[in-house]
Amino acid sequence: MELRLLKYFWTVATAGTVSKAAEQLYITQPTLSRQIKELERELDTQLFMRDGKKLILTEDGQFLKKLRLRKFYS
């Protein structure tokens, strides 16, 4: 797993939408969506529930966020 994917996850989790996170990361929304799906595939779990444009963390997503990734990415 690449650390970049964890950074992307953290940014989406804190921004709330892929569009906002993509702006903060200076990448395109489709690229970020693809990277989040790749992370979910690598972890073999869904990290977000999609509700239109808004993303809601699943239980696994909340667990990953609580691993204190903010020390690295905030």
C-alpha positions, 0 to 999 in steps of 0.5 A: 500500500502506498502512503499516498493512498492514505493521504488521499483517504484522510483528505476525503474523510476530512473534506467530506466530498471527493470534489473538495478533497481533489481541490485540496490535493490539486488532482482531478476528481476522477483520479481521486475517486479511482485512488480511493477505490484502489485503496478499498480494493487493497484493504478489501473493505468499503471505507465510504458509503456514497450518498450523492456527492457526499461520502459517509465513513463506514465503520471500517473507514472510521477505524482507519481515520482514528488511527491518528493519520492526522499526525501525518496529513493535517 
